[in-house]
Amino acid sequence: MTDAPAIASNSDSAVLAQLSGIAKTFGNGVTALDDVSFSITRGEFLSLLGASGCGKTSLLRIIAGLLPPDRGNLNWTEGSRPRQTGFVFQEPALMPWADVAANIRLPLRLLDIGKEEAAARTQAVLAQVGLQQFAHAFPHELSGGMKMRAALARALIVKPALLLMDEPFAALDEISRFKLNDELLALWRQARCTVIFVTHSVYEAAYLATRTLILSPRPGRIAEEITLSPPDRNDPHYRTSAAFAARARTLSEALERAR
């Protein structure tokens, strides 16, 4: 018999959620997660870093409410996961028969937002992600990077308090990935939301995250928690700087210890 995940309140206003003793075993007998405990802080950019198969995606889906844990508690400060939650997963999952604008508006239809407000929000997020000129293009007409921008816009259109991202840029070339990393940081600062970002790239976590949780190989456990002060990203050469190399080395060494 498994313990149902509990929902409770938390008096600490800085904490959005607390996970305690989360475990997940699938029907094929594979234990993806075991005894995972950590807090989610409002407004942070939290990275879940680990090798493929360590349970990062399962953990993100549990936070999203898409996958129930077998054991453990997921306690939200407000009593439930924020209704305004955005999702960007590994594949853009755009509807091929709909243009970019219609794909982006989809969450607003599900939330029963009026046409005028939906149109205004659509134009705003198209501008945010630089797709104004492609509002009426179809997914097959877009590059991989543009598809991910559309997926990001679809997540942002709900004005999320929580944005969940599962290796969204893993399939892109390095130039597109670097550009989207920069754009994501700018959008995060503007939206002031909480981001939880799954990656297996030390360099991506070092560049994006204010805090990184290192997951051990399966079954996934929190092997280490690393908080790094925000870098000065006004430096156009930051990615080749000694400061960035030091951040990446810190995460790489932690990942090595988790093996």
Rosetta silent file (secondary structure, phi, psi, omega in degrees, C-alpha in Angstrom):
SEQUENCE: MTDAPAIASNSDSAVLAQLSGIAKTFGNGVTALDDVSFSITRGEFLSLLGASGCGKTSLLRIIAGLLPPDRGNLNWTEGSRPRQTGFVFQEPALMPWADVAANIRLPLRLLDIGKEEAAARTQAVLAQVGLQQFAHAFPHELSGGMKMRAALARALIVKPALLLMDEPFAALDEISRFKLNDELLALWRQARCTVIFVTHSVYEAAYLATRTLILSPRPGRIAEEITLSPPDRNDPHYRTSAAFAARARTLSEALERAR
SCORE:     score description
SCORE:     0.000 S_00000001
   1 L     0.000  131.949 -177.920    0.000    0.000    0.000 S_00000001
   2 L   -99.243  155.118  177.524    1.432    3.396   -0.963 S_00000001
   3 L   -86.418  129.782  178.500    1.147    6.668    0.889 S_00000001
   4 L   -71.723  140.811  177.755   -0.851    9.315   -0.968 S_00000001
   5 L   -64.091  132.527 -177.276    0.997   12.612   -1.496 S_00000001
   6 L   -91.226  151.580  172.358   -0.205   15.152    1.022 S_00000001
   7 L  -116.059  124.106 -178.524   -1.120   18.768    0.348 S_00000001
   8 L  -142.825  169.012  178.481   -0.469   21.151    3.210 S_00000001
   9 L   -92.407  162.016  179.136    0.211   24.806    3.860 S_00000001
  10 L  -137.633  129.611 -173.614    3.603   26.336    4.649 S_00000001
  11 L   -81.452  -12.836 -179.074    4.013   29.530    6.623 S_00000001
  12 L   -78.582  110.393 -174.428    7.346   30.527    5.062 S_00000001
  13 L   -67.281  -20.124  179.384    6.392   33.098    2.398 S_00000001
  14 L   -79.255  -17.325 -177.026    9.724   32.599    0.581 S_00000001
  15 E   -96.606  126.014  177.073    8.994   28.908    0.032 S_00000001
  16 E   -85.060  -39.401 -178.682    6.683   27.962   -2.808 S_00000001
  17 E  -156.518  158.123  177.047    6.691   24.227   -2.116 S_00000001
  18 E  -131.144  125.938  175.150    8.365   21.543   -0.046 S_00000001
  19 E  -104.887  132.502 -176.828    9.012   17.995   -1.242 S_00000001
  20 E  -134.833  117.905  173.782    9.646   15.395    1.451 S_00000001
  21 E    62.712   32.779 -178.308   10.618   11.750    0.927 S_00000001
  22 E   -68.415  131.773  177.115    9.343   11.547   -2.662 S_00000001
  23 E  -138.108  147.045  178.563    9.707    8.088   -4.213 S_00000001
  24 E  -146.796  123.420  172.936    8.524    6.622   -7.512 S_00000001
  25 E  -122.544  131.849 -177.880    8.687    3.067   -8.849 S_00000001
  26 L   -88.048  169.018 -175.326    7.152    2.220  -12.224 S_00000001
  27 L   -60.931  -24.371  179.319    5.176   -0.868  -13.155 S_00000001
  28 L   -83.276    4.603  177.383    8.204   -2.507  -14.775 S_00000001
  29 L    92.182   -4.210 -179.869    9.966   -2.492  -11.403 S_00000001
  30 L   -78.538  122.920  175.754   12.315    0.416  -12.165 S_00000001
  31 E   -90.646  110.734 -176.483   12.700    2.751   -9.195 S_00000001
  32 E   -83.765  -38.621 -176.167   13.191    6.221  -10.645 S_00000001
  33 E  -136.231  147.061  178.663   13.267    8.246   -7.424 S_00000001
  34 E  -148.674  119.952  174.188   13.873    7.426   -3.794 S_00000001
  35 E    55.866   52.962  179.567   13.635    9.685   -0.720 S_00000001
  36 E   -93.310  122.878 -179.345   13.877   13.012   -2.584 S_00000001
  37 E  -136.568  128.267  173.700   13.477   16.049   -0.340 S_00000001
  38 E  -169.540  166.047  177.439   14.011   19.735   -1.117 S_00000001
  39 E  -105.839  155.932  172.989   12.248   23.093   -1.114 S_00000001
  40 E  -112.836  123.598 -176.196   11.286   25.303   -4.054 S_00000001
  41 E   -99.540  139.346 -179.684   11.873   28.999   -3.398 S_00000001
  42 L   -58.442  132.785  173.438    9.787   31.742   -4.974 S_00000001
  43 L    79.642    0.665 -178.540   11.455   33.493   -7.886 S_00000001
  44 L   -84.007  163.380  170.545   14.469   31.203   -8.124 S_00000001
  45 E  -111.083   98.047 -173.836   15.893   29.546  -11.227 S_00000001
  46 E   -99.990  126.498  178.074   16.328   25.981  -10.009 S_00000001
  47 E  -106.522  136.002  171.635   18.155   23.443  -12.148 S_00000001
  48 E  -103.689  110.610 -171.776   17.812   19.670  -11.784 S_00000001
  49 E  -116.415  130.933  177.735   21.115   18.286  -13.066 S_00000001
  50 L   179.791  168.833 -179.739   22.018   14.651  -13.555 S_00000001
  51 L   -67.476  160.156  176.526   22.803   11.907  -16.030 S_00000001
  52 L   -57.516  136.593  177.690   20.142   10.518  -18.338 S_00000001
  53 L    88.142    6.752 -177.069   17.832    8.104  -16.527 S_00000001
  54 L   -89.986    3.326  174.910   18.344    9.544  -13.031 S_00000001
  55 L    98.394   10.995 -177.921   14.689   10.520  -12.617 S_00000001
  56 H   -60.931  -48.399 -178.691   14.832   14.236  -13.483 S_00000001
  57 H   -66.318  -40.546  177.301   11.831   14.124  -15.809 S_00000001
  58 H   -59.594  -42.197  179.767    9.828   11.955  -13.398 S_00000001
  59 H   -64.242  -42.235  179.255   10.515   14.477  -10.639 S_00000001
  60 H   -63.983  -39.869 -179.823    9.435   17.378  -12.835 S_00000001
  61 H   -69.178  -30.785  174.247    6.231   15.572  -13.781 S_00000001
  62 H   -66.665  -44.080  177.839    5.474   14.945  -10.106 S_00000001
  63 H   -61.930  -37.399 -179.538    5.901   18.672   -9.409 S_00000001
  64 H   -71.581  -16.497 -176.192    3.649   19.405  -12.384 S_00000001
  65 L    85.523   12.952 -178.933    0.946   17.122  -11.016 S_00000001
  66 L   -92.838  -12.480 -177.332    1.151   14.862  -14.072 S_00000001
  67 L  -142.619  124.922  179.902    2.600   11.873  -12.208 S_00000001
  68 L   -81.990  137.743  172.699    1.693   10.736   -8.683 S_00000001
  69 L   -74.470  157.069  175.804    4.523    9.745   -6.331 S_00000001
  70 L   -80.405  -35.925  178.606    4.299    6.388   -4.581 S_00000001
  71 E  -141.040  159.805  173.905    5.477    7.828   -1.288 S_00000001
  72 E   103.382  170.367 -176.677    6.239   11.212    0.165 S_00000001
  73 E  -119.678  138.988  171.867    4.639   14.625    0.484 S_00000001
  74 E  -119.504  104.161 -172.760    4.439   17.563   -1.901 S_00000001
  75 E  -108.081  119.031  179.186    3.339   20.562    0.167 S_00000001
  76 E   -97.186  137.856 -177.327    2.445   23.842   -1.551 S_00000001
  77 L   -57.200  -40.958 -178.124    2.522   27.077    0.440 S_00000001
  78 L   -88.301    4.720  178.337   -0.836   28.198   -0.955 S_00000001
  79 L    98.426  -21.079  177.624   -2.356   24.756   -0.539 S_00000001
  80 L  -156.833  160.755  178.494   -2.110   23.709   -4.188 S_00000001
  81 L   -58.437  140.125 -179.599    0.169   24.061   -7.201 S_00000001
  82 L   -54.155  132.343  179.460   -0.174   27.518   -8.821 S_00000001
  83 L   -62.662  -34.363  177.536   -2.946   27.476  -11.412 S_00000001
  84 L   -85.480   79.375  178.318   -0.762   29.682  -13.591 S_00000001
  85 E  -118.597  130.380  178.147    1.857   27.046  -14.395 S_00000001
  86 E  -104.186  147.135 -178.214    3.686   26.914  -17.710 S_00000001
  87 E  -126.721  130.920  170.360    5.169   23.765  -19.248 S_00000001
  88 E  -133.911  112.137 -175.904    7.929   23.448  -21.837 S_00000001
  89 L  -107.069 -172.595 -169.400    9.031   19.883  -22.444 S_00000001
  90 L   -61.640  -35.572  177.701   11.607   18.190  -24.665 S_00000001
  91 L  -108.052  139.981 -179.036    9.466   18.346  -27.784 S_00000001
  92 L   -59.779  -30.082  177.731    7.586   21.538  -28.748 S_00000001
  93 L    52.398   46.665  176.716    4.400   19.474  -29.329 S_00000001
  94 L   -83.427  145.827  176.929    2.830   22.092  -31.581 S_00000001
  95 L   -72.655  118.098 -173.179   -0.412   21.255  -33.389 S_00000001
  96 L   -65.935  -23.902 -177.012    0.653   20.835  -37.037 S_00000001
  97 L   -88.233   -3.775 -177.429   -2.714   22.001  -38.438 S_00000001
  98 L  -113.902  147.331  178.052   -2.700   25.296  -36.499 S_00000001
  99 L   -76.127  175.950 -175.211   -0.562   28.375  -37.067 S_00000001
 100 H   -58.452  -46.687 -178.152    1.805   29.763  -34.449 S_00000001
 101 H   -59.753  -43.095  179.811   -0.724   32.215  -33.010 S_00000001
 102 H   -66.632  -37.809  176.456   -3.369   29.515  -32.598 S_00000001
 103 H   -62.553  -42.249 -178.173   -0.863   27.174  -30.943 S_00000001
 104 H   -68.930  -35.516 -177.531    0.154   29.868  -28.489 S_00000001
 105 H   -74.387  -14.475 -172.167   -3.463   30.797  -27.661 S_00000001
 106 H   -50.516  -47.982 -179.401   -4.457   27.226  -26.812 S_00000001
 107 H   -59.690  -30.746 -179.766   -3.981   27.501  -22.993 S_00000001
 108 H   -71.277  -32.337  174.683   -6.192   30.606  -22.952 S_00000001
 109 H   -64.448  -40.083  179.940   -8.985   28.678  -24.661 S_00000001
 110 H   -69.208  -27.591  178.259   -8.718   26.040  -21.947 S_00000001
 111 L   -90.352    0.897  178.599   -8.859   28.793  -19.306 S_00000001
 112 L    60.287   42.588  175.857  -11.878   30.359  -21.054 S_00000001
 113 L   -81.090  138.650 -178.502  -10.155   33.726  -21.557 S_00000001
 114 L   -62.184  157.830 -173.621  -12.123   36.172  -23.731 S_00000001
 115 H   -61.525  -42.296 -177.195  -11.159   36.772  -27.360 S_00000001
 116 H   -65.101  -46.802  178.856   -9.963   40.354  -26.913 S_00000001
 117 H   -65.774  -38.810  179.232   -7.701   39.560  -23.966 S_00000001
 118 H   -62.249  -41.616  179.189   -6.461   36.404  -25.695 S_00000001
 119 H   -64.285  -42.168  179.990   -5.539   38.386  -28.805 S_00000001
 120 H   -65.195  -43.846  179.277   -3.696   41.005  -26.744 S_00000001
 121 H   -65.092  -38.274  179.970   -1.775   38.390  -24.781 S_00000001
 122 H   -61.977  -46.442  178.595   -0.887   36.518  -27.967 S_00000001
 123 H   -61.857  -38.020 -177.948    0.587   39.628  -29.559 S_00000001
 124 H   -66.389  -45.043 -177.725    2.515   40.395  -26.376 S_00000001
 125 H   -75.746  -29.642  173.314    4.164   36.979  -26.069 S_00000001
 126 H   -59.501  -40.418  177.820    4.886   36.817  -29.791 S_00000001
 127 H   -67.767  -40.116 -179.634    6.846   40.032  -29.319 S_00000001
 128 H   -58.080  -40.390 -175.810    8.571   38.654  -26.213 S_00000001
 129 L  -101.030    7.144  175.232    9.960   35.659  -28.092 S_00000001
 130 L    71.931   34.059 -179.194   10.575   37.450  -31.396 S_00000001
 131 L  -116.686   21.322 -177.569    7.966   35.642  -33.478 S_00000001
 132 H   -54.525  -39.127 -175.538    5.732   38.579  -34.476 S_00000001
 133 H   -79.983   -4.020 -177.196    6.399   37.985  -38.169 S_00000001
 134 H  -117.479   19.420 -177.605    5.597   34.286  -37.878 S_00000001
 135 L   -57.665  -34.310 -176.355    2.205   34.480  -36.188 S_00000001
 136 L  -106.576   14.397  174.394    0.491   32.881  -39.191 S_00000001
 137 L   -82.604  155.758  178.201    3.243   30.406  -40.066 S_00000001
 138 L  -100.211  156.177 -174.984    2.687   26.693  -39.516 S_00000001
 139 H   -51.558  -37.757 -178.217    5.018   24.494  -37.460 S_00000001
 140 H   -67.846  -12.361  179.184    6.525   22.767  -40.502 S_00000001
 141 H   -93.060   -0.426 -175.695    7.679   26.189  -41.706 S_00000001
 142 L  -103.595  151.707  171.023    9.683   26.894  -38.542 S_00000001
 143 L   -75.614  170.337  178.444   13.234   26.015  -37.552 S_00000001
 144 H   -59.606  -42.199  178.896   13.863   23.980  -34.403 S_00000001
 145 H   -64.846  -37.963  179.590   14.724   27.094  -32.445 S_00000001
 146 H   -69.146  -36.448  176.313   11.599   28.888  -33.613 S_00000001
 147 H   -61.995  -41.049  178.851    9.438   25.922  -32.604 S_00000001
 148 H   -68.339  -33.631  175.156   10.923   26.083  -29.093 S_00000001
 149 H   -63.257  -40.948  177.837   10.231   29.837  -28.991 S_00000001
 150 H   -64.172  -40.881  177.904    6.614   29.089  -29.857 S_00000001
 151 H   -64.052  -39.298  177.902    6.460   26.455  -27.108 S_00000001
 152 H   -65.878  -42.231  177.940    7.957   28.949  -24.655 S_00000001
 153 H   -61.331  -39.615  178.620    5.439   31.606  -25.708 S_00000001
 154 H   -63.118  -34.026  177.100    2.609   29.124  -25.150 S_00000001
 155 H   -74.322  -37.232 -176.357    3.893   28.573  -21.604 S_00000001
 156 H   -75.442  -21.407 -172.783    4.345   32.299  -20.933 S_00000001
 157 L   -66.072  -21.351  177.952    0.900   33.307  -22.170 S_00000001
 158 L   -83.881    3.283 -176.701   -0.715   32.105  -18.924 S_00000001
 159 L    53.203   63.010 -169.434    1.550   34.557  -17.013 S_00000001
 160 L   -69.454  142.102  167.387    2.984   31.682  -15.002 S_00000001
 161 L   -84.169  -23.133 -179.033    4.013   31.874  -11.383 S_00000001
 162 E  -135.225  126.426  179.912    5.790   28.561  -12.011 S_00000001
 163 E  -120.468  119.044 -177.393    7.538   27.567  -15.244 S_00000001
 164 E  -107.807  128.249 -173.414    8.592   23.927  -15.659 S_00000001
 165 E  -133.925  124.406 -176.142   11.093   23.071  -18.405 S_00000001
 166 E  -111.273   93.168  179.845   12.321   19.604  -19.338 S_00000001
 167 L    44.406   52.253 -172.301   15.539   19.809  -21.401 S_00000001
 168 L   -67.778  -22.724 -174.423   13.823   22.154  -23.865 S_00000001
 169 L  -110.493    9.826 -172.599   16.971   23.063  -25.798 S_00000001
 170 L   -62.064  -32.202 -175.113   18.760   19.697  -25.807 S_00000001
 171 L   -89.538    0.056 -175.216   18.106   18.972  -29.500 S_00000001
 172 L   -90.690  157.730  173.497   19.225   22.390  -30.756 S_00000001
 173 L   -68.370  162.487 -173.757   22.581   23.419  -32.183 S_00000001
 174 H   -61.706  -37.916 -178.969   24.905   25.338  -29.838 S_00000001
 175 H   -63.932  -47.042  178.601   24.275   28.736  -31.446 S_00000001
 176 H   -64.671  -39.058 -178.512   20.487   28.399  -31.093 S_00000001
 177 H   -64.618  -45.298  178.963   20.867   26.995  -27.597 S_00000001
 178 H   -60.756  -43.325 -178.315   23.057   29.879  -26.409 S_00000001
 179 H   -64.800  -43.048 -179.788   20.646   32.429  -27.843 S_00000001
 180 H   -70.140  -32.530  172.885   17.610   30.797  -26.262 S_00000001
 181 H   -59.063  -46.027  179.235   19.421   30.548  -22.915 S_00000001
 182 H   -63.266  -43.294 -179.279   19.959   34.316  -23.024 S_00000001
 183 H   -66.333  -37.905  178.460   16.358   34.965  -24.042 S_00000001
 184 H   -63.049  -42.586  178.635   15.059   32.668  -21.305 S_00000001
 185 H   -61.933  -41.786  178.870   17.036   34.544  -18.657 S_00000001
 186 H   -63.517  -41.863  179.571   15.667   37.862  -19.896 S_00000001
 187 H   -67.255  -37.978  178.277   12.105   36.494  -19.833 S_00000001
 188 H   -62.420  -44.346  179.227   12.622   35.051  -16.344 S_00000001
 189 H   -63.540  -39.485 -178.683   13.775   38.415  -15.013 S_00000001
 190 H   -69.773  -44.330 -175.929   10.829   40.142  -16.652 S_00000001
 191 H   -78.421  -24.025 -178.481    8.185   37.632  -15.531 S_00000001
 192 L    55.241   39.363  179.196    9.646   37.202  -12.010 S_00000001
 193 L  -100.117  173.698  174.312    8.398   33.642  -11.936 S_00000001
 194 E   -93.091  130.500  179.477    9.905   30.495  -10.462 S_00000001
 195 E  -115.990  133.000  170.243   11.670   28.285  -13.019 S_00000001
 196 E  -118.305  118.019 -167.325   12.525   24.607  -12.579 S_00000001
 197 E  -123.309  115.682  178.016   14.797   23.545  -15.423 S_00000001
 198 E   -87.671  133.246  177.323   15.846   19.949  -16.131 S_00000001
 199 E  -155.632  156.940  168.503   19.152   19.465  -17.935 S_00000001
 200 L  -113.114   12.967  179.572   22.067   17.058  -18.223 S_00000001
 201 L   -99.676  115.654  176.176   24.375   19.859  -19.361 S_00000001
 202 H   -58.102  -41.017 -175.568   26.781   21.180  -16.717 S_00000001
 203 H   -68.548  -37.564  179.400   27.370   24.288  -18.835 S_00000001
 204 H   -68.262  -43.967  177.866   23.674   25.061  -19.217 S_00000001
 205 H   -62.772  -41.804 -179.583   23.043   24.682  -15.481 S_00000001
 206 H   -63.851  -33.487 -177.382   26.088   26.824  -14.685 S_00000001
 207 H   -80.236  -36.233 -170.767   24.878   29.556  -17.013 S_00000001
 208 H   -95.886  -41.284 -161.431   21.206   29.619  -16.048 S_00000001
 209 L   -84.019  145.141  167.395   20.645   28.497  -12.487 S_00000001
 210 L   -88.756  -23.064  177.221   20.709   30.349   -9.195 S_00000001
 211 E  -147.860  140.407 -178.618   20.566   26.951   -7.458 S_00000001
 212 E  -128.308  131.732  173.078   21.308   23.454   -8.749 S_00000001
 213 E  -102.853  123.212  178.507   20.275   20.097   -7.328 S_00000001
 214 E   -90.944  121.298  178.279   22.595   17.253   -8.333 S_00000001
 215 E   -97.283  138.460  176.888   20.734   13.953   -8.745 S_00000001
 216 L   -75.969  161.831  173.719   22.498   10.627   -8.277 S_00000001
 217 L   -57.950  158.566 -174.830   22.176    7.829  -10.850 S_00000001
 218 L   -50.392  133.355   -0.070   18.991    5.760  -10.623 S_00000001
 219 L   -75.689  138.783 -175.530   17.312    5.657   -8.261 S_00000001
 220 E   -65.561  128.854  171.871   17.503    9.418   -8.224 S_00000001
 221 L  -134.338  158.943  175.998   18.328   11.066   -4.911 S_00000001
 222 E   -77.630  104.968 -178.589   19.522   14.586   -4.116 S_00000001
 223 E   -81.576  -32.479 -176.979   23.268   14.022   -3.911 S_00000001
 224 E  -162.220  149.380  175.777   24.201   17.671   -3.512 S_00000001
 225 E  -121.001  127.949 -176.409   22.716   21.170   -3.518 S_00000001
 226 E  -127.635  122.336  175.845   24.777   24.031   -4.928 S_00000001
 227 E  -111.154  126.151 -179.780   23.859   27.699   -4.749 S_00000001
 228 L  -120.522  139.843  178.912   25.979   30.121   -6.780 S_00000001
 229 L   -63.169  143.937 -179.160   25.753   33.894   -6.731 S_00000001
 230 L   -59.008  132.731  179.442   24.232   35.328   -9.932 S_00000001
 231 L   -78.376  165.767  174.501   26.959   36.152  -12.468 S_00000001
 232 L   -86.024   95.179 -176.510   27.343   39.451  -14.290 S_00000001
 233 L   -86.090   10.118  172.992   25.839   38.469  -17.613 S_00000001
 234 L   -74.290  -14.539  177.958   26.304   41.976  -19.006 S_00000001
 235 L   -77.938  113.771 -177.676   29.724   40.738  -20.077 S_00000001
 236 L   -65.713  -15.485 -179.668   29.323   39.568  -23.717 S_00000001
 237 L  -105.113   20.858 -174.409   32.325   37.264  -23.224 S_00000001
 238 H   -58.930  -39.282 -176.582   31.019   35.680  -20.030 S_00000001
 239 H   -63.651  -20.516  178.583   30.795   32.177  -21.506 S_00000001
 240 H  -106.574   11.440 -176.397   34.551   32.183  -22.145 S_00000001
 241 L   -85.159  160.984  176.232   35.480   33.829  -18.837 S_00000001
 242 H   -65.152  -33.478 -179.678   37.352   32.280  -15.919 S_00000001
 243 H   -63.502  -43.662  179.066   34.347   32.979  -13.681 S_00000001
 244 H   -67.765  -39.776  178.398   32.045   30.859  -15.855 S_00000001
 245 H   -60.047  -37.900  179.440   34.647   28.098  -16.106 S_00000001
 246 H   -66.649  -41.041  178.039   34.839   28.016  -12.300 S_00000001
 247 H   -62.252  -46.466  179.677   31.041   27.705  -11.995 S_00000001
 248 H   -62.960  -38.093  179.705   30.965   24.862  -14.519 S_00000001
 249 H   -65.500  -39.598  178.324   33.853   23.132  -12.736 S_00000001
 250 H   -59.020  -45.876  179.745   32.016   23.317   -9.402 S_00000001
 251 H   -70.009  -38.494 -179.798   28.973   21.589  -10.887 S_00000001
 252 H   -63.640  -40.919  179.204   31.065   19.080  -12.828 S_00000001
 253 H   -66.732  -37.757  177.739   32.946   18.023   -9.696 S_00000001
 254 H   -65.921  -39.553  178.630   29.657   17.639   -7.804 S_00000001
 255 H   -64.348  -37.963  177.896   28.257   15.514  -10.623 S_00000001
 256 H   -65.419  -39.828  179.622   31.369   13.339  -10.491 S_00000001
 257 H   -66.953  -26.499 -177.201   30.979   12.851   -6.734 S_00000001
 258 L   -78.278  -12.394 -175.324   27.358   11.758   -7.276 S_00000001
 259 L   -66.048    0.000    0.000   28.326    8.859   -9.555 S_00000001
